[in-house]
Amino acid sequence: MLVRIKYSKLGDISYISHLDIIKLMERIVRRTGLKLSYSEGFNPHPKTAFSPALQLGVQSHCEYLDMEFDEAVEEDLLIQKLNEKTVEGINFIEAKILTDKVDSLVAFITHSRYEIAVDEEDENKISKIISAINKINNTNEMLLTKKTKKGNIKEYNVKEYIGTIDLERKSDGLSIFVDICSGSVKSINPKKIIELVESLEDLSGIEYDLIKLETYHIDEDTGKKSNIM
């Protein structure tokens, strides 16, 4: 039985590596008493597949993994069992039994929505951040450079990787909301948004938290948005 599971990763556990998260998930499942399916061969391993790895320190309300079990289990009961054996910072939200063939998580995911929670009370600095965001929103082209796998420097238009940026003032700072490309073919690091803001307004040392709010698929031909579950 193949199951797709949605979970959140919040707080200090966001500083644990992706490899350690994989091992942790396997331990949590073993604690439930449920039996994972294993690959065949000399070195069998659990049949699991995860959504693309997050950078250390990035929190998320929408991580996914596909797990294959040797036994049938109800979706709600599976979530209950996992949450009974989970650790602080990991909360299992939803499970869906996959009866039809689906694309892998890495292949299907194309976009993500992030909140960049800026911890700043200096009104002058906040005004500069807002000014930079307005500059980004009001242009069709904004060039950045990146190093290719071959070590070459390449220019790219960051606007092709991000959507319109929304702002929300809060008592302790400012929240920036942005949809970005996050697929296997086309992606951008959400931290680039802050780097761009700092460069546009000659700022440095902006303190912020990154929280992934949503992950989804956009059809390249039709523009149709599809959820992961």
N, C-alpha and C positions, 0 to 999 in steps of 0.2 A: 504494500500500500504506500503510494507516494503522497506526501503531504507538504503543502506550502505553508509556512509559518511566518507571521509578522510579529516582531518584537521591538521593544525600545531599549536603548542603551544610554543611560543618563548618569551624570555625576562622575565620580572618580574612575569608574570602570571604563570611561572613554579613553583613558590613558593606557589601557591594556592593548597589546598588539593584536592584529587580526588572527594570527596563528594561535595565540593564546585563547582568543574568543572561540575558535573552532574546537580546541581541546576542551574548553569549559562547557560548551554546548553538549559535547559527547558525554561528559561526566554528569551533567544535569539529567540527560535522558536515562543514563544507566541508573541513577538514583530513583527514577520513577518506576523501575522494573519493566519498562517497555523494551522490546527487543528490536534493535536496529538491524537492517539488512546490511550484509557485508559483501564486498567484492570478492571474487575468487582469485586464486593464484597464490604465489609464495608469500606475499605480504598483504593479506586482506585488510581492508579499511572500511569504515562506515560509509554508506552511500549517502553523502550529504553534499549540498552545493549552496554557496552563500552569495548574496548580493555583493557588488564590488566593495572592496575594503575602504574603510574611512581612515583619514589621517588621525594620528594620535591627538587626543584632546577634543575631537569633534563629537558632539553628542547627537543623538538621533531618536526621533519618534517613529521611524519607519524603516527598520532593517528587516531583511527577509532571508529565509533559508528553506531549501527543499530537503526533506528527509524521507528516506524509504524505510518502512517498518516491515517486520516479518509477520505482524499480526494486525488485525483490524481494530481500530479504536475510533470512537466518536470524536468529532472535532472539538466540541465544548469540553468533553472529559479530558482530552489531550492537553488543552490549555490549562485546565484546572490542575492536572498532575504536574505539568511543567512549572507552574507558578508555586506549587507547594514545595518544590525542590530547588528553586532558583536561588540566585545570590543577589545581594543588594546592587541595584543599578540596572538589572536585567528584568524586564517585565514582558511576559508573553501576552499578546493582544488578540490574535485571531489565527485560526487554522482553517485550511481548505483542502479537502481531499481532491487530488488531481486525477480525474478519470480519463481525460483526453490528453493527447500529446500536446505539450506546450514548449515554447522556446525556453532556453535556460535563462536564469535571472540576469546573467551578465549580458546575454544577447538581447534581451527584451528591454531592459532599462535604458532610457535615452536621456531623461531629464530629472532634475531634483529641485525642490524649493527649499531655500535656506532662510533662517533668521540669523542675522549678525547682530547680536545684542551688545551695543557699545556702552561700556561703563565709563561715563564721562558726565560731569556736572558743570564744567566750564562752558558758559554760554558762548564765548567767543570761538572756542574749539568746535562746539556743536554747530554753530553757524557756518563755519568753514566746511565741515563734513556735509551739511545740507547743500551748500553751494557746489561742492564737488559732485554730489549725486545728481544735481540738476544739470550740470555740464554733461555728465555721462548720458542722462536721459535725452538731452536735447540735441544729440548729434548722431549721425548714422555711421560714423567711422571714428574709431579711437584705436590707434596702433600701439601694440606692445611687442616686445621681443621675447623669444624663448630659444633655448638651446635644443637642437634636434638630437636624436640618438647617435648621429654621426659626429656630434660636437659642433655643428654649424649653428650660426645665429640666424634665426628666421623671424621676420615680422608677421604679425597676424592682427586681424581686426577683432578686438575683444567683443564688439557689438554683435558679432555673429555667434557668440557663445552665451550671451545673456539676454534676458527679457527686460521689460521695464522694471526699474527699481522703485519700490514703495517705501515710505518712511512713516514711522509712528513715534511721536514723542512720549517719553515715559518720565516718571518722577526721578528716576535714578540714571537717566541717560537717553538713549535713542536706539530704536530697533530698525534695522534695514532688512527688507524682505526682497528676495530676488530668486528668479527661476534661472537655472543654468543648465547647459549641456553636461551630462554626466555619464555618457554611454561609453562603450568600448571603442567606438569609431571616433567620436568627437566629444571632448570634455575639457573643462577648465577647473582649476582649483578655486574654490570660493574665496580663499584667502587673497586671491588676486584682486578682488573688489576693494579690499582695504588698502592694499598696496597702491592701487590706482588712485583711490581717494587721497592718500597721503602725498602722492606725487603731484596731483593737481593743485593742492592747496599748501604745499610745502609744510606738511605735518609729519610727525613721527611719534612712534610709541603709543598709538591708539590701542587701548585695552578693550578686548571684546571676547565674547564667547560665540562659537559657531554651533548652531543647532539645525539639523536637517529635519524639516517638517513633513515633506512628502516626496515620494519617488514615483515616477510614472513613465509611460511610453507615449511618444508622439509619432504617428505615422508620417513618414517623410513625404508621401504623395498627397494624402488627403488632409493632413494636419489634425486628424482625429486623436483625441487624448484617451488613453486607456489606463485603468488602474492595474496594479500588479496582482491583486487577489481576484 
